[in-house]
Structures are given as C-alpha cells and as structure tokens.
Amino acid sequence: MESRDAVAGIGDCSSLGQMLEGSARRHPRRSAIFIDGQALNYRDLNAAANRFAHALREKLGVAPSDRVAILLGNDIRFIYALFGALKAGAAVVPLNSFLTAPELNYILTDSGAKVLISSDQFAPAVRQFSEEIPSLRALVTIGREDLGGDTWLCEELVRGVSDQDPGWPGGRDDLAVIIYTSGTTGKPKGAMLTHGNLLSNVAGSARSIRMKKRDRVLLILPMFHSFTLTACIMMPLAVGGAIIAVEKLRSIPHVVKSMVLRRATILIGIPHIYDVMAERSIPWWLRMLLRLRVCISGSAPLPAATLEKFESRMKVPLLEGYGLSETSPVVSINPLDGPRKPGSVGKPIPEVSVKIVSGEGEDLQPGRVGEIAVRGPNVMRGYFNRPMETKETFRGDWLLTGDIGKIDDDGYIYILDRKKDMILFHGMNVYPREIEEVLYRHPDVAEAAVVGRPDKRRGELPVAFVALKDGARRDASELSRFCRKYLAGYKIPHRIIPLKKLPRTATGKILKRELRKMADELTFDSKSDI
C-alpha cells in the first residue's frame, strides 16, 4: 500500500520541480540525501533548489526553454543545480565529466547553452572554450577559480534571493533534460526528454521494484548519466526515499562500508561492480550487516556468470534491466517476484511496449530475431536540432533502438547485440554477445569483448579481446578449444587478444570502437598467445 500510494502521487505532478516540492511538503524533516558524512532533509534540499531557480532567473536572465549545462562530479550541488534549473523552466544539459575540452565545447555549442555551472576541478578545461561559445552568457563556479567570461561565484549568485517555489507554470510536455548520446557513430546527438517522459519513467521504474519511502538508494554512478538521473536521483526523491551519494568510487570495501553505515536498501550499479563484488572475499559478518533488498544492473550487458556468482555469494536478488538515453532511460527489468531469466533483461515496465521488427518493418513473432522497437510515455521528443536523424529513428510512434534482440513466449526480452556490432561472416549473422557469454564462463576470464574485423573474402571475422584474472595463465588455443564446446565453427574468434583490462566509458560500457581500431591493425598469419 505504501509503495502504491507513493508512486501514485508522481502521476499528479505536472513537472519535476513540482515533484520535489510535493515530497518536501509531505516529508519536510525526512533525510533526502546523505553525502560526505552529512544529511540534508527535504525541506532544505527544496529550499536550496528554489534559491538556485530564483538566482538563475533574476540575476542571469534564464528564461523558460533556455539551456543550462552542468559540469560537476558527484556533488550535492549537482542536485541543487539540476532542480533549480528545472524549477526555472530551463532545460538541463548534464555534461559527461570525463570528456575533453573540445568534446565539451561541441556539446555546449550544439545545445546553445546559456549558462554553465562547473567547479575548480574543471576550470582548466572550461577556460579553453568558455569565451568561444556565442550562446554562453554566464558561468557559475562551485569554487574560487575564474572559468573565463562572466564568472559568478555560486554563493554570491544565490545570496539574497527567495527560497520559495518560483512558481514556473510549465507542464509535462515541456523540455526538461537534453542527454547527449555517447557518440559511438559520428557526433553526439542530444536526446530531448520532457518532464512527462521522466516522470512516467520514474513512476514505472518505482512500481517495478516496489520502491517505498523507507528505501535508501546508494548512488555510486556518475550523476550526469541518464540512468543515474532517473534511477538514483529522481526515483528516490519522488517517493520520499533517500539518496546515499558516494562522491568518488574508491574501492569495493568503501562501497560496502557506505551501504552498512547508511543502511542502504537498493544498490544500482553496472556489471563490473557486481563482478568485483562477487569475486571479492567480503566477510560473512559484514554481509550480515547489509540491509540490501534488491540490486539492479544497467548501462551494459550483465554476464550470466556474474549474475550467478553474485547472487550465490551475496544472497540478494540482482535484476538486470535495459534502457537507452532516448527512453528516459528504463525500458525493462527482470521482475522482483520471479521468474527471473538469466540472459534476459526482463519485461517492459508499466506503460511501455516493446516489439521486434524486421529490416523491412514487419512485426516479428516470439522467438524471431530483429530490431527492438519501443513505444511509451518515456520515449523522447526527438534529437535536438536533428530533424532528419529524428525521422530515421522513428517508425510511426515506435522508437527504433538499434539493438538486436528477441522476445520469448512469456514476454521476456533478450538483447543479442547492437545492430552496428553484429558481425556478418559469409552471409551469416554472428552476435558478439553470444561469444562473450561463452568466454565469461571460463573460470580464468575476467573481461571479454568481441568485435568484427573486415575481411575481403569472408565479410567480417570475429576477434575477441580478453582480460584474465590475476595469476591466470592461458593461451589462445586453450580458450579457442573452450569456445568450440559451445559455439558453431563460424562463431569461433579468429584471434583472441590479451589486454590487461578492456577500455571502458565512465559508466562501464566497453569501448568497442577502440577495440575495432586495434582489430583493424591485426594480421592473421601468426598465432597469438595469452
């Protein structure tokens, strides 16, 4: 009953700012955020966001539909700034804090950002481009260093302004956030998400895991990521729960300590974190102190071996989900009350529909492989200033995800690969994830990724990159023989290449574009040893 009532209130909100206002009114003294040894209640969080909103409007001239960019690490002021800009009616552009100055310059220019909020940590990069972007009228620093241009100190900006709700009369169709895609193919594109997109995704996600106001979510992923924004920030704040924010991920023991001290009930992470936790020897008495009721994995495929090892050791259900920036981002998740199917990303969350389509647009029956299409109130408005790309991404009101998968007779979704990652060998489809899952079964393999290398005679050849566990010594021929036990001959990697670790993005996705560059430089006239 508590969970249903809490989630039902989200549907009555017309904006994300109103959502926070409602939570602060219902739970003024409840802790909203724990960070750096401190606790902040809902009343003070909402007041801080209101001051930011008034300052943006009254001192910097931010008007509804203007873009406000945020370049910060995992800092409590990221959340102030996020909701402050939303309450002012602006659209927030969260910037990937791992990008270089030229990459940041591109996104700020493309989005037409009017204000950039950053800190001393990023000052050297920001100064390289702050005076080159025509739309950028002001910079706000959480610190002391000059960012270039018209720089305001944060404490001066918010001094003397009201802490009451600014009363922006926006609605669910108004633009809230522009999330820039990772840009694995060409330049990054800005996915436009409305207040309604995000509110619906928060509500559907919360229902799927039976989120309650007594839940405490551990936030260890970068705040700029769409998965973090929805699942780790907006979802707990919508129901009156709490965020346990870790400013910097130092080590797995540090993560476990944070969970124990702050009594975390939900851990939201990426596969790599769960893999390390499954391998680490966490004392039984420390595991007994944990209050986790559910763990959720997203952002990258979860190997079946990791799922099995983690649940066996930690005795907590680990649910794999699926989503993308264009869908706010959650599409599906394995059900909390089983059955949970290893290798599946579960069923669609409430109000979201998923189907499989052929290259010709035909709807495919259960078990058939094709492109995953998504429809629902969580689907983006389109790409910012990209009408042609938007048109190509939609078929009617269905979003074409670019992911290859299938749906079984019970409605469970399986992701086989990205459409662009599929390997065509002698006219036959080879799905890298299928090969990767086999490699992960080998007891000495810590990480695995498969890419295609162009070949004039055969189309493409599968090439595997692996990182072995500490102390392991295996050669390529042994791993190849292992693959032959489970895979057809044409799926066996033509080379297995050793790396100390695989290149990853800030959110744990393996950078296959970097591996493709390495694969393109390979020759196939000699054997490779590991």
N, C-alpha and C positions, 0 to 999 in steps of 0.2 A: 504493500500500500504506500509506504513512504517513497519508494522509488518511482511509482507511477505518478504520485502527486507532484513530486519534484520535477519530473520530466514534462508533465502536462503543462506546467507553468511556462515552459520555453515557447510553446506554441502560441501563447498570448502576447509575446513580445513582438514589437514592430522593428526593433533594431538591437544590435549587440550592446549598445550603450544602455538601452532600457533594460536589457537582461541583467547587467551588472547592477543597475540602480535597484531593480527588484530584489536581487539577492542581498544587497546591503540593507534594504528596508526590512526584509524578513529575518536576517541574521546579522545584525549590526556588530555584535560582540564576538561572533564566531571567528576563529582564525581562518584567514583566506590563504595566506602564503607564509611558509617557513623558509627562511633563507639566511645563510651566514650566521646561524645561531640566534636569529631574531624571528619574531612572529608579528604579522600585520593582520589586523582584523578587517572585516568587510567594510565597515564604516570609514576607516582611514584609507583603505585602498580606493574606494569610490570617491572620497573627497580629493585625493591626490589626482585621480583621473580628471575630475571636474576642473581642478585648477589648471591642469595642462590644456584642457579644451578651451577655457576662457583665455589663457595666455596665447594660444595659437591664433585665436580669432581676433582678440583685441590688440595684441602687440605685433603680430606677424602678418595679419591680414588674411589668414587662411579662411577660405570660403568653402561651402559645400561643393563637393566633386573635385576640389584641389587634391593633389597627391602629396602625402607626407611620407618620406622614406626614413627607415630606422636601421642604423648600422651599429649594433651593440652585441656584446656577448650575452651570456645568461645572467642578466642583471635585473633586479626588481624594477628598475626604471624603464626597462623594455616594456613591461606590462602597463605601467603608468602611461607611457607614451602611446602605446597601442590603443588603449581605451580612451585616452584623451583625444587623439586624432579622430577616432570613430565618433565620439560624442560631439566633436566639432563639425561632423558631417563630411570629413575628408576621407579619402581612400588611402589606406596604408600600403606602403611598398616595403615589405621586410627584405633586407639585403643579406645575402649569404656572406657571413663574416670571414669566410676563407677565400674569397675572390681577390684577385689582384686589382690594382688601381685602374687599369684600362677596362677590365670587366665591369667594375663598379660604375665607371664613367659611362659605359654603354647603356646600362640599365637605367641609371638616373636620367640620361638624355632621352632614352626611348620613352620612359614613363612621364616625362615632363614634370618631375618632382619640383615642388615649390619650396619645401623645407626638408633639410636633412638633420636628423638627430643622431649624434655619434658621441665618441668619447676620446680621451687621450690615447687609448690603445690604438685607435685607427687614424690618429691625426696625421702621421707621415704619409699615409696613402691618400687621405682626403685632400690634403694640401696640393697634391699633384694635379687635381682636376677641379677643385671647388670653384675656381673663377672661370672655368671654360664652359660651364653648362648654362645656357641662356635662361632657362626656366627657374634656376635655383636662386631664390631671393634671400634666404636666411639659413644659417647653420646654428644648431643648438648643441652645445657640448656638455656632456656629463663629466666635468673635469675642469682643467685650467688651461689647456693648450689651445692656441689660436688655430682654428680649422681653415682659415682663409676667408675672404669675402666678408659678409656681415655676420660675425660670430657672436652669439649670445651665450652667457653662462646660464645653465639651467636654473640655478637658484635665484638668479636675478629675473629670469623670464617669468617665473611663477609667483614672484613676490607681489603681494598687494592685490591679487585677483580673488574672485569669489570661489568658494569650494562647493557651491550649489550646482545642481544639474543645469547645464546651459540650455536645455530645452530644444535641442535640434529636432524639428518635426519630420524627420525622414522616415522612410518605410522599408519594407523587406525587399523591394525591387531596386533600392539604391546600392551603388557600388561601395563595397566595404574594404576589400583587400585585392591587391594585384600580386599574384605569386608568379615569379619568373621561373620557367622550367629550366632544367639543368643544361639545356643546350647541347645535347649529345649529337644532334643533327642540325648544323647551322647555328645561327644566333639564337639566344634565349628569347622565348615569347612570354608575354605577360598574360596569365590566365585571370580573367576578371571574375571575381566571386562577390556576389551580393550579400547583404545582411540575411536575406532569406535562405540563400544557399547554405551559409554557415550555420544558421540557427537550426535548419532542418537536419543538417549532418550531425550537429551536436545532440539533438534530440534522438535521432535514430541510433547513434552510437551508444548513448547513455542507456537507452532501452535494451540494447543488445547485451550489455554486460551488467544490467540491473544496477546502475550507478545510484548511490544513496548519498545523502548529505554527510554521513559519517565516514565516507570514503576519503582516503588521502592518497593522492597520486604522486609518485616520485617522478620528477622532471629531470632527466639527465641528457636528453637530446637537445640540439641547438634550438633556441626559441624561434629563429627565423623560419624553420621548416614548417610546411603546411600540416604535417602530421602532429607536430608539437603544438601548433597554434590551436588546432581543433581538439585533439585528444587530451593534451596535458595542461592547457591553459583555459580554453573556453568551456570545456565539458565540466570540470570540477567546479568552476565558478558559477556555472549555470544552475547547478543543483544545490549549492551551498556547501560543497565539499572543500577540501584543502589541497594546495599545491605544496609539495616539498621540493624546492628548487635546489639543484646542485649546480653551483656556478661553473665548476670545471671538473670533468671526469678524470680523476687522478688514478684510480685503481678500483678493481672489483671489491677488495676489502673496504675501501672508502664508501662504495655504493651500499654494501651490506650494512655497514655501520649507520649510514644515514637512514636506511629503512628501519633498523631496530630502534634508534633513538627517537625518531619521529612517528613511529608506528604506522608505516606505510601499508596500505591495503591493496594497492594496484601498482604494478610496475609496467611501464610502457617503454619498450626498447626495440633494438634492432637485433637480427640474428646473431651477430658477432658477440654481443654482450651475453646472450644466453649460452652461446657455445663456450665462452670463457668460464661462466658460472658453473656450467656442467662439468668442466674439466678441473676446476679449482677444488681443492680439498677444504670445504667450509665445515668447521667443527659441528657435530650434531647439536651441541648445546646452543650454538649460535643460530642454527636453523630453527631450533625450538622457540627462540625469542621472536622470530619473524611473525608478522601478522598478515602476510600476503594472502589474499583470497583468490587472486587471478593475475596472470601475466599476459601481456599482449605483445605480439611481434608484428612489425610492419616495416615499410620502406624498402625491403629487399626480400628475396625468397628465403624461407626458413627450411634448411635441410631436414629431412625426416629423421636422420641420425641425431641431430641436435635436439629436436623435439623429444625423442625417446630418452636420451641421456638426461636432459634437464628435468623432465617430469619424474624420472626414476630417482634422481638424487634429491630434488627439492620438494617433491610431494605437493606441488602446486600446479593447477592446470595452466598450460601455455597455449593461448589461442592465436593462430595465425590469421591475419586479415589481409585485405587487398584494397588498394586505392591509388589515386593519382591526383596531382595538383588540380586538374580540371574538374574533379568531383568533390572537392572541398575537405578532405580528400577520400573519406572512407566509402567504399563500395560494399564490402562484405566482410564477414568474420565468422569463424567457426563458433557454433552455439555453445554457450556456457553449460547448458544441460544436454550434452551429447545427443546423438553420437557425433564425435569429432573424428574426422577422417584425415590421417596423416597424408601430406602431399596436397591436400585441398585447402583453399582459402575460405572455405565455408559457404554460407548462403548470404544473399543480399540483406542489408539492414532494412528496417521498416521504411516503406515508401519508395524504395529503389528497385528498379527492374533491370535484369541482365539477360542478354540473349547472345547467341553465337551466330555470326553471319559469314557467308562465303565471300570470295572476292568479287562476285557478281551481285552481291547484296541479298542473296537468298537466305532466309531464316533456316538454320540447320537444326536437326533433331538431336535429342540427348545422345551423347557419345561421339558425335561428329566434331571434328577439329576445325576451327575457323577463328575469325577475329571477334574479340569480346566487344560488345556494344552495351552502353549504359544509358538508362533514362531515369530521371527523377528530379525532385526539387533541389538536389545538391549539385546538379550539373551546371557548370559555369555559363556565364552570359556569352562568352567568346574570348578571343585573344585581343588584347589592347592594340588598337590601330592596325589590325591584321585581318581585314575582311575576307581576303582570299583564303588564308590559312584556316580561318573560322569556318568558311563554307566547305572546305575539303574535309574538315574534322567531323562534320555533322551529316547524318543521313536522316532528314526529317528532324524529329526531336531526339534522335538517338545519337549519342556521342560514340564515335569510333575510337577506341582506346589505343590501337596499335599493338595490343597484346594478343598473342595467340593462345587459345585455350579450348576447353570443352566443359560441358555441364552434364553431370550424370543423371540417372533416372530419379534420384532423390533431391535434385536441385542444387547439389554441391558444385562449386566452381573449381576448376583446375587450371592453373596458369602453366603453359608449356614453355613459352618464351616471348620476348618482344618480337614483333613482326620483323623488325630490322635485324634481329640477331639470328633468325632462322638460317640454317645452312642448307644450301641446295647442292647435293652431291649426286652427280649422274642423274639429275631429274628427280631425285628422292629427297623428301624433307627430313632434315636431321635437326632435332631440337636440343640445343646445348644443355638445357636444364636436366634432361634425361641422363646425359652423360655425367654431368656434375653430381647428380644424386648417387650414381654408382661409385664415383670416386670418393665421395664423402663416406661411403660405407667402409672403405678401407681403414683399418684402425690407426694407420700412421699418417693419414692425410688430415691436415688442419684446415686448409682452404683449397678450393678448386674453382676454376672458371674455364669455359670453353668458348672459343671464337672460330670464325671461319676465315680461311686464307684463300684468296682467289687462285684458281688453277686453270690453265688454258684447256686441258683435256677433260677434266672432271668437274668443272664448275667451281666448287669450293671444297677445301679439305678441313676437317675439324682438327683444331690444335688445342691441347689442354695445358693450362698453367696451374701448377700446384705449389703449395707451401706445406712442408711436412712438420709434424710435431717435433718438439725438442728431443734430440737424441735419436730420431729415426733415421735409418739409412736404407733407402730403397732405390733400385734403378728403374729406368723407364720400361724395360722389358717385363719386369715383375708386375708393375701397375697395368701395363698393357694386357698381360695374361689375366689379371684380375677382372678387367673390363670385359674380356671375351667370355667370361662366365655368365654375364648378364645382358650383353648387347650383341645385336647383329653385327656382322663383319664390317658393313659400310659405316657403322657408327663409331667404330674404334678410333680414338685420336691417332692421327698420323705422326704427331710428335707430342711428347709430354715434357714440358719445360719447367725446371726448378726455379723458384723465386723464394727469397727469404720471407716475404709477405706480399700479398696482392695489393695493387694500388686501389684505394677506396676514396669515395667522396666523404664530406664531413658527416653525412648521415649513414655511412656504412655501405653504400652501394659500391660494388666493384666497378672500377672504371674500365669498361671493356674497350673503349676507344683507344686507351693507352696500350692494352694488350694486343689489339689489332695492329697497331703500329709495329709492335715487337714481332708479331707473327709474320707481317709482310716482309721483314728483313731476314727471315729464316730461309735456309736451303734444305732440301730433302734428300741430299746424297750422303748423309752421315748420320750415325746414331747419336742420340742424346742420352746422357746418363744423369741420374739424380743422386 
